[in-house]
Amino acid sequence: MALLPSRGVVISVPVLVLSVATATIFLFFLLSSLSFSPPPCTCPIPPSSSTRTGSSAADSNNVRFGDRISASAEDIEWVKSQIEANGLHMQLNVLRKGINPRTRQQQLQDLQQFKGISHYEGEEANNHTALPCPGELLVEEHHSNYGEPWAGGRDVFEFLAESAHLTPNSKVLEIGCGTLRVGLHFIRYLNPEHFHCLERDELSLMAALRYELPSQGLLYKRPLIVKGEDMNFSKFGDRSIYSLIYASAVFLHMPDKLVWIGLEKLAGRLKPLEGRIFVSHNIKFCSRLGGEECTKRLNHLGLEYLKKHTHDSLLFNHYEIWFEFRRFKA
């Protein structure tokens, strides 16, 4: 037996050895647990709120690798190969099994007369539709309001978005957005509340708000669409600074004096150096003054003309001419 002098406590040698061994083992496992690092987790980690917003925008808005928005050569080859692989050829759109071709006018007449295959009658007719839409909009008559196919709106969006190097966080103002032939693509691409529009035509605005936004699932994007004219941008607030301001086939229908009034109001709303103004078709409001006078008036507003672009359509034999301006000073 081992005798410890303090307080006369007596501990046997085996007990002492066992205690030391137990303490040693405990210390070994303690040090091992502290130095052990678990393997990296391969589980998906929920993004933060800020990351989630950007990621969601990228996933849902066709933002692909890099900054490309328009279709690539590989995309074109892929769709051609799908058509060839399925042995597809364009056919006449005639009556066939399960398909009954209709003009828009015929479709509207059927809708008004028969109200569709299944519909509510009597008092229930007003209880099941949250946002009743006029038949003229449901058959998309407004898609024929333009001098070219509705699909041309995608061409305009791709050209402008890539030329102005937009990101989903950019802010865009369209002067005369009509029924959103172009605007829909910007609204889908940009973050909520980042697309603004000034439009004077009431029927176009009804088509945009009552049909296009709901049918495309874009109500949550909350675009700021304002009915107005005479270049009155007061309802957009004073803090909106735009990366892109554009007018597609609008300025050519306006008096030159009003165009210059609009440019004067817009110059301070354009992001310096990086921001762009694009005007389609022609800039007679400028050329009618003569090159020197036009440059002088632009410079007085802090703007400068950069260059002329010719953009080809993806889907049909068509091109558009665009004129590019920027704000060269704050």
C-alpha positions in Angstrom: 0.0 0.0 0.0 1.1 3.5 -0.7 0.7 6.0 2.1 0.1 9.7 1.2 1.0 12.1 3.9 -1.9 14.5 3.5 -4.7 13.7 5.9 -3.6 10.2 6.2 -5.4 9.0 3.0 -4.3 5.5 2.0 -4.5 4.4 -1.7 -3.5 1.1 -3.1 -0.9 0.9 -5.9 -3.3 -0.8 -8.4 -5.9 1.9 -7.8 -3.3 4.6 -8.4 -2.1 2.9 -11.6 -5.7 2.5 -12.9 -6.5 6.2 -12.2 -3.4 7.4 -14.1 -4.2 5.1 -17.1 -7.8 6.3 -17.2 -6.8 9.9 -17.1 -4.2 9.3 -19.9 -6.9 7.7 -22.2 -9.4 10.5 -21.5 -6.7 13.1 -22.3 -5.9 11.3 -25.6 -9.5 11.2 -26.8 -10.0 14.9 -25.8 -6.9 16.0 -27.8 -8.0 13.9 -30.8 -11.5 15.4 -30.9 -10.1 18.9 -30.8 -7.7 18.3 -33.7 -10.1 16.4 -35.9 -11.8 18.4 -38.7 -14.9 16.9 -40.3 -14.9 16.4 -44.1 -16.4 19.3 -46.1 -20.2 19.2 -46.3 -21.6 18.4 -49.7 -25.1 19.4 -48.8 -26.6 22.4 -50.6 -26.4 25.5 -48.5 -29.3 27.9 -48.7 -28.1 31.2 -50.1 -28.4 34.4 -48.1 -31.3 36.7 -49.0 -29.1 38.9 -51.2 -27.6 35.9 -53.0 -31.0 34.3 -53.4 -32.4 37.3 -55.2 -29.5 37.5 -57.7 -29.5 33.7 -58.3 -33.3 33.6 -58.7 -33.1 36.4 -61.2 -30.4 34.7 -63.1 -32.2 31.3 -63.2 -35.5 32.7 -64.2 -34.4 35.3 -66.6 -32.2 33.3 -69.0 -28.9 34.9 -67.8 -26.5 32.3 -69.0 -22.7 31.8 -68.9 -20.9 35.1 -69.0 -22.9 38.1 -70.1 -24.5 36.6 -73.2 -28.3 37.1 -73.5 -28.9 36.4 -77.2 -28.9 33.0 -78.8 -25.4 31.6 -79.6 -24.4 29.8 -82.8 -24.5 26.5 -80.8 -28.1 27.3 -79.8 -29.1 27.8 -83.5 -27.5 24.6 -84.5 -29.2 22.7 -81.7 -32.7 23.8 -82.7 -32.0 23.0 -86.3 -30.8 19.6 -85.4 -34.1 19.0 -83.4 -36.2 20.0 -86.4 -34.2 17.7 -88.6 -34.2 14.8 -86.2 -38.0 14.9 -86.0 -38.3 15.2 -89.7 -40.3 18.4 -89.5 -41.5 20.5 -92.4 -43.8 23.6 -92.4 -47.4 22.6 -93.2 -50.5 24.4 -94.1 -52.5 25.3 -90.9 -55.7 23.6 -91.9 -58.4 21.7 -90.0 -57.0 18.4 -88.6 -57.6 16.1 -85.7 -57.8 18.1 -82.5 -56.8 21.3 -84.2 -59.3 23.9 -85.5 -57.5 26.9 -86.9 -59.1 30.3 -86.2 -58.3 33.9 -87.1 -58.3 36.3 -84.1 -61.7 37.7 -85.2 -63.2 34.2 -85.4 -61.7 33.3 -82.0 -63.1 36.5 -80.5 -66.6 35.7 -82.0 -66.4 32.2 -80.6 -65.4 33.5 -77.2 -68.2 36.0 -77.0 -70.8 33.5 -78.3 -69.8 30.2 -76.6 -67.6 31.6 -73.8 -65.2 28.6 -74.1 -65.8 24.9 -73.6 -66.3 25.2 -69.8 -67.5 28.4 -68.1 -69.6 29.6 -65.1 -73.1 30.8 -65.6 -75.3 33.2 -63.6 -74.1 34.6 -60.3 -71.1 32.3 -60.2 -69.8 33.9 -63.4 -68.3 36.7 -61.3 -67.0 34.7 -58.4 -64.2 32.6 -60.0 -62.1 35.1 -62.0 -59.8 37.3 -60.0 -58.9 39.6 -62.9 -61.5 39.4 -65.7 -59.9 40.2 -69.0 -61.7 41.6 -72.1 -62.0 39.1 -75.0 -60.1 41.4 -77.4 -57.1 41.0 -75.2 -57.5 37.3 -74.6 -57.3 36.6 -78.4 -54.2 38.9 -78.5 -55.5 41.4 -81.1 -53.0 43.8 -79.7 -50.1 41.6 -81.0 -51.0 42.9 -84.5 -50.7 46.6 -83.5 -47.1 46.7 -84.9 -45.6 46.9 -88.4 -43.7 43.7 -87.7 -44.1 40.4 -85.9 -44.6 40.4 -82.1 -41.5 38.2 -81.9 -39.4 41.2 -82.9 -39.6 42.4 -79.3 -37.1 39.8 -78.3 -34.6 41.0 -81.0 -34.8 44.5 -79.6 -34.3 43.4 -76.0 -31.3 41.2 -76.8 -29.6 44.0 -78.8 -30.2 46.7 -76.2 -29.4 44.6 -73.1 -26.1 43.4 -74.5 -25.1 46.8 -76.0 -25.7 48.6 -72.7 -24.1 45.7 -70.7 -27.1 45.4 -68.5 -27.3 43.2 -65.4 -30.5 42.3 -63.5 -29.8 45.1 -61.1 -29.8 47.8 -63.8 -32.6 50.2 -64.2 -34.3 50.7 -67.6 -36.7 53.4 -68.9 -38.7 52.9 -72.1 -40.4 55.8 -73.7 -43.5 54.5 -75.3 -43.6 50.8 -74.2 -47.0 50.1 -75.8 -48.3 46.7 -75.0 -44.9 45.5 -73.7 -43.7 43.8 -76.9 -40.2 44.6 -75.9 -40.8 45.5 -72.2 -41.9 42.0 -71.2 -38.4 40.7 -71.9 -36.8 43.5 -69.8 -39.2 43.0 -67.0 -38.5 39.3 -66.9 -34.7 39.9 -66.9 -34.5 42.8 -64.5 -35.0 42.8 -60.7 -38.4 43.8 -59.4 -39.3 47.5 -59.9 -36.3 48.1 -62.2 -38.3 48.6 -65.4 -40.0 51.9 -65.9 -42.2 53.1 -68.8 -44.0 56.2 -70.0 -46.9 55.4 -72.4 -49.8 57.6 -73.6 -52.1 55.1 -75.3 -54.7 53.8 -72.9 -55.6 50.6 -74.9 -52.0 49.6 -75.0 -51.7 50.1 -71.2 -54.8 48.0 -70.6 -53.3 45.2 -72.8 -50.0 45.4 -70.8 -51.6 45.5 -67.3 -54.7 43.3 -67.8 -53.2 40.6 -70.1 -49.5 40.6 -70.7 -48.2 40.9 -67.2 -50.7 38.4 -65.6 -50.4 35.9 -68.5 -46.6 35.9 -68.4 -46.5 35.5 -64.6 -44.7 38.8 -64.2 -47.0 40.7 -61.8 -44.5 40.1 -59.0 -41.9 42.2 -60.9 -43.9 45.4 -60.2 -42.8 47.4 -63.2 -43.6 51.1 -62.9 -45.8 51.8 -65.9 -47.2 55.3 -66.1 -49.8 56.9 -68.4 -48.6 60.2 -69.5 -47.3 62.3 -72.4 -45.4 65.4 -73.3 -42.2 63.9 -71.7 -43.5 64.2 -68.2 -41.3 62.0 -66.0 -42.2 63.4 -62.6 -44.0 60.2 -61.5 -40.8 58.2 -61.7 -39.3 60.2 -58.8 -36.0 62.1 -58.6 -33.7 59.2 -57.5 -34.1 56.9 -60.5 -30.8 56.7 -62.4 -31.0 54.6 -65.5 -28.4 52.4 -67.2 -30.5 52.4 -70.3 -33.2 54.8 -71.7 -34.6 53.8 -75.1 -37.3 54.9 -77.6 -38.3 52.4 -80.3 -40.1 54.1 -83.2 -41.3 56.9 -80.9 -39.3 60.0 -81.5 -40.0 60.0 -85.3 -43.7 60.6 -84.4 -43.0 63.6 -82.1 -42.2 67.2 -82.8 -38.5 68.0 -82.7 -39.0 70.5 -79.9 -40.7 68.0 -77.7 -37.9 65.5 -78.3 -35.3 68.0 -77.1 -37.5 68.9 -74.1 -37.5 65.2 -73.2 -33.7 64.8 -73.7 -33.2 67.8 -71.4 -35.2 66.1 -68.7 -33.6 62.7 -69.2 -30.0 63.7 -69.3 -29.7 64.0 -65.6 -31.4 60.6 -65.1 -28.8 58.7 -67.1 -25.9 57.1 -65.4 -22.7 59.1 -66.4 -20.4 57.4 -68.9 -21.8 53.9 -68.5 -25.5 54.7 -69.2 -26.8 54.7 -72.7 -29.7 56.3 -74.7 -30.8 54.4 -77.8 -33.1 55.8 -80.4 -34.4 53.7 -83.3 -35.0 54.4 -87.0 -33.7 57.9 -87.3 -32.7 61.0 -85.4 -34.2 63.7 -87.6 -34.7 65.8 -84.5 -30.9 66.1 -84.6 -30.0 65.9 -88.3 -32.4 68.6 -89.2 -30.4 71.0 -87.1 -27.1 70.2 -88.9 -24.2 68.3 -87.4 -22.5 71.2 -85.7 -25.6 72.6 -84.1 -26.8 69.2 -83.0 -23.5 68.4 -81.4 -23.6 71.8 -79.6 -27.1 71.2 -78.2 -26.2 67.7 -77.1 -23.1 68.8 -75.4 -25.0 71.5 -73.6 -27.1 68.7 -72.0 -24.0 66.7 -71.2 -24.7 64.2 -73.9 -22.8 63.0 -76.9 -23.6 60.9 -80.0 -21.5 57.7 -80.2 -22.5 55.7 -83.2 -25.1 54.1 -85.5 -25.9 50.3 -85.2 -27.7 48.0 -87.6 -29.1 44.9 -85.8 -30.4 41.8 -87.6 -33.4 39.9 -86.5 -33.1 36.3 -85.3 -36.4 35.0 -86.7 -37.3 37.0 -89.8 -35.7 38.9 -92.6 -35.6 42.3 -90.9 -33.1 44.7 -89.4 -33.3 47.7 -87.2 -31.2 50.9 -87.1 -30.3 52.3 -83.7 -28.5 55.5 -82.7 -26.4 55.4 -79.5 -25.8 58.3 -77.1 -24.2 58.6 -73.7 -23.9 61.1 -70.9 -20.2 62.2 -70.8 -20.3 64.3 -67.6 -22.1 64.2 -64.3 
